[in-house]
Amino acid sequence: MTKPTESSGFDFEIAKNDIRYSWDSKKVEQLMVALDDGYKPKSTPFYEGNFYLRKGNIVFDYTKEEIKEIKKCATDIVYFANTYCTVMTDQGLQTIELRDYQEDMLRQFQRERFNVCVASRQVGKCSLSSTKLLLYRDGKAIETTIGRLYMESLKQQRNLTFIEKLKYSLWKLYEYTVKHIILFLIQFLERIENRDIDLDQDDITKKILSSIKVTDIKVETDSGFQPISHIHITQPYQVWDLVLDNGMYLECADNHIIFNNQMDEVFVKDLEVGQYIQTSEGLVKVKSLKNRNISVSMFDVTVDSKDHRYYTNGILSHNTICSSIFIAWYVLFNFDKNALILSNKGATTREIIDKGKTILEHLPFFLKPGIVKYDVFNSKFDNGCRIIGQSTTKKAAIGFTIHLLFMDEFAHIPHNFVNTFYENVYPTVSASAQSKVIITSTPNGFNKFYDIYSAAEKGLSEYTPFRVDWWDVPGRDEKWMEAEIANLGTEEAFHRQYGNQFIASSSLLLSPASLKKIGDWQEDFIFKDVIEMEDIDTPYDGLVWAADFDIESIEEENNYWLFSIDLAEGNGGDHSVINMFKIETMPLEYFKLVTSPGSFIDFFCLKQVARFRSNEHTIEDFAKILYTLAFDMFYGENVKMIIEWNMFGSELVKRLQTVFPQRNNFDEEVVVKFKHRVDARAKRFGLKVKKDNKPIFCQNFKKYVAQNRIIISEKETVREAGTFGKMPNGVYAGQLGNDDLIMTCINSTEFLTTVDFSEFAEEIYEIIPEDIQHQIEKMLEQDSKGGHLNYDIYDIV
């Protein structure tokens, strides 16, 4: 074969294995052109001849622009990801487009040493027994059904039970005869078979009933035949029929994932007639979609490929994947570091590593790491970094020096050895001052993962928590949420499926719509230097303010404020909290949502503007902070305080009366009074929260959040709201222990029914712009005439 012309600019006289030859990006590009023309050089800069891999320890000359780009990528992981990271899709390589929460997560991983991340559950695939697969086995392609594959694989491991034999026979008949009757009979048999099993279609942790390991079988995918490692039988799910214009059909569960024309994941139940989806014959239109209202066990397979997609009845399906941008970035821009990836399953570990390899393989040549070793679970690079993959066992990581430990689905490590595993693996990382730990998982009960995440939330460990909720995912808006609630039946079922709940039997207080709303309001409050605080010789770093809040406005006579206060001992346990709210008219866009207003007061709300939190301040020091805020900084005559009247409430009032004796202007009338018993005649200082009234306060808060009568936005407060609810013992509390911030919000809404609030609202109403007054009066007039306003069920009750 003739060599290309010299005009390509490539030095064709390079000697074989010439380690002194100096490469650069231009020479590599010229070589690629020459290779396309058929030239076979004596030596290349590629590892084992693979164009996607750079050989280790070659001499490479970087341009000034390339050095500048390397520095930029090394210091900014988000820039690296958005500029250079790619994923393989059906349309080929696509540049990754990070979502906002993914950017935040990567920055935290880069910044913090210890990280623990909880993410809402995602739902996988479930197909009916009759679903056809195209397999490759013993050198030939075979078409079979997913049910036959499971049963025949099971028969190789043990004898089938009597009910299993009956079901297998019925599934065979199902392919040829009256399907609805067959399904009904199978449903009846499975009710007998599963009578002692705690089933719950809404609980993803109970999805898989049994799994079988298989070998030497491949399934047809959009990237050729790929190996199957496991086949699973699930708990019973409702059967849905999906029919396409070209005659293709699929019988599956409602949450079976397929791909639309944009290669986005879509649940079958969310499809619409006329929509196009991916199939083995290209894009095909959905003809019909039907729920049969019969529940039977489904089947699923684990595909050992990078994207985990496969064809079921010719329709492209998908297993949820985890990308690993951080691991690729870490081994690229460090020296002599070992990254260990652990997961509860070997297939998941391989998936994480393969994802990182895809990123590395498709980087520009000047960014690629030099390869010294490139095995499935063990890769070594010429900068001294290594990627090692293992599944979680009691002895995992023993014998390694680990600088980055990445543990995926930590909550699903078997409980019988998770403690031993963690005790063995943690010292391998903590011994190095430069090491990092990243733990990610979906919730799975009160276990070791819960302990680690809960301690991080409380600030009791070095771990920094990160949380991904369902509303963080683009496309999961209010319309999607309402459809999911309708499909699942109740808000509680939705919370169990998509909420970050550690126990499925708990019930979150706020509705999905309210959680989505306050999630959209969420912002980082910021610390501001305050002159008045500098004079009291007490730390105030726990005092943060809304970023756009004008701190000068707190001295103005026309502004009115509520402080909601919860006391603790200040010994490092529970927090003492001051949550500060401004009383104002709610935003105009919320006026139309006001239901059956009784007066103009119903258009006023509490807006969170600042908060102070500490678990180290004594009551005396806390009283100094509170007094300085209320009387030295804020216009004291326009401040009211709700103090939770626990064992420290009365002590706080005494301290407020005596603190700074030379200039004390405390007036006890600033403390809002409430009845401490239902049958009490007189009101007393403080709000008494007890077992009998706490559920009422919680339900009131839930109502007021839905009505936009309280607007909470501080990040930690919103986080606590997302885990607060009724526990299995019937008590309202935070699943992660901390609920001090959200309880002050709950207590604050009791202010909305007081005379003090009405008086504040009247004062404000006199000075608000006339156009807002007219809008309120117009709506009140409409309601009085039986207009368009809806009635609130709480008012009716």
C-alpha positions, 0 to 999 in steps of 0.5 A: 500500500502506498504511503500518503503524499508528503504534503500531509506534513507528517514525519513518516520516518518515525522509528518503531517505538521511538520514545524520543519522538515529540508529538503535538496535536497537529502531528496527531491530526496529520497522522489520523489523516494518513491512517485514513489514507491507508498509511501504516506507521512504525509507531503511533501515540495510541495505546495498543493501536486504539485511536481513542486512547493515548499511549502512556509516557510519550513526549508531547509538546503543548501549545500555550492555548492548550496549557491555558485550557488544561489549567481552566479545566483543572480548576473548574470541573463544571467548565470541563464537563460542559465543554469536553464531556460526552455521552453515547446516544442513539444519535452518536456522541453528544456533549453533556448538558448539565442540569443546575443541580448537577453543576452544584453537585460537581462543584461541591464534590470538587470543593468538599472532602467528604460528601454524602448525596441522597437522590430521589428514586427512579423507576426502571423497566418491567415487561410482561412475560410474553415480551419478545427479546432477540438473543445471541447464544451459542453463536446464533440469534434466537427470538424468545420471550422474557418470561421463557428466558426467566423460567428456563434459567430458573429450571437450570438452578432448581426445580419449579414449584407447582404454582410456578409450573402452572404460571409457566404453562399459562404464560405459554398459552397466553401467547396464543389464546384468550389473553384477558382470562389468562392474565386473570388466572395468573393474577389469582395464582400470584395472590396465593403465591405472594400471600406472605410477602409485603407488596407495594407497587408504590415502593420501588425498594420492593420491586424485585422479588427474585434475580437469576444470574445468567452467562453467555447470553446477549440481547439486541440493543441499539449498539449491537448485541450486549451481554445480560448479567441478570434477569429479574422477576418483579412484584405484580404491577398493572399491565399497560398495552402500548401499540404503534402504527407499524404493528409493534406492541408492548405489554409492560408496567406503567413505569416502563421506560422507553425513549422519545424522538429526542432520546429522552426517557419517558414512562409508558403511562406518560406517552400520548397517542401520536407521539414518536418513540425509538424502535429497531425500525426507527421512530414510530408513532404511538397508535394506542395506550391502555391500562388493563387494570390487572396486576401480574409480575413483570420481568426485567434484565440487567444489560452490561453495556454503557447505556443499558438500553435494549429492545423489547418487542423492537421498542428501545428500553433503558436502565437508569445510568450513573455518569461519573464526570468527577472520577474522570476529572479527578484522575485527569488533573491529579498525580499519583492518586488512586480512585476506588469505585464501589457499588452494591453490584459489580455491574453497577461498578462497571457502569460507573467506570465505563461511563468515565472511560467514555468521557476520557476516550473522547477528549481532545488528544491534548487532554487525554491521559496517557494509558499504562493499563486499561482493564475492565476494573483496573486502569492506570495512567502515566500521571500515576493515577489509577481507577479501581472497581470492586463490588462491596464486600466485607474486605473491599478496599483492604490493602489499597491506598485510596485517595478518592473513594466513590461508593454508589447506592450505599443504602442498598449494601446488605445490612448484615455486613455494611457496618463491617464494610464501612469500618474496613474501608473508611480508614483507607481514605481518612489516613490521607489528608488529601483524600476524598469520599463521595457516597451516593444513594437512594433512600432505603430505610433507617440504616448506615446510609441514613446515619451518615446522611443524618449526621451530615445534616445536623453538622455532626460529622465532616460530611457535607450533605447534598440532596436531589429532589424530584423537582430538580429534574427538568420536565418534572413540573406541576403538570407531571406531578399531578399526572403522577399523583393521579396514576399512583392514586394518592399524594402519599404514594407519590411521596413514597415513590419520588420523595427522598423518604428513608422509610416508606411508611412515613408521610410527608407533611407538605404536598408535592405541589407545595414542596415543588413551590418552596423548592423553586423559592429556595435560595442561599441566605448570606452572612452580613457584617452587622455593627450592632452585633460586634459590640456584644462580644458574642459570635453571630455567624449563624445569622444569615439574610436573604440575598436581596433583602435591604437590611436598612429597611428593618429600622423603618416605622412602616415595616412590621416583623415576626420573630419565631423562636425555638430554644435548646440548651446550647450544648452541641445538640438541638439548635436554638433558632430565631426565624424572622419574617416580614408581614406584607401583602402576598405577591400579586400573582398569588391573589387569584389563588386566595380562596374565599377571603374573609377580609383584606387580612387574608391577602397578607403573608409572612415572608422569611427574610433572615434566620439565626441558628446555633447549637452552641449558644447558651441561653444568656448568649442567645438572649443577647443576640435576640435582644440586639436584633429586636431592639437595637437593629429592628424598629422594636415597636413593630416586632412581635415574638412567638416563643415556643414555651418549652422548658427554656421559654420562661428562662429566655424571657427572664434573660431578655428582661435583665440583659444589658441592664444599663439600656434594657428596653424589653417590653414583655408585650412583644411576646405573643400570647396563646392559650396553653390549654384548650379549656383555658380562659386566659392567654399566656406568654408563648406557644405551648406545643404539645402532643394534642395540638402539634398535628393541628399546627402542622395541618394549619401550616400545610394549608397556609403554605398551599395558600401562599400565606407563608413564604419560606426560601432559606435553603436549610429551612426548605431542606427540613421542610422536605423531610418533615412529616408524620412518622410511623409512631404518629408523631410529626418530626423530621426524618433526619432529626433536625426540624428546628427551623421548620418548627419555627415556621409551623409555629409562626403561622399560628400568628396569622389568627391573632389580633396582633397580626390583624393590627399589623395588617391594618397598619400596612393596608393604610399605606400600600399602593392604591392599585393593590388596595383596589385589587383586594377590594375588587376580589372581596366584592366578587366573593361577597356576590358569589363571584369566581372565587373558590371555597376553601374546604378548611373554612367549610369544615 
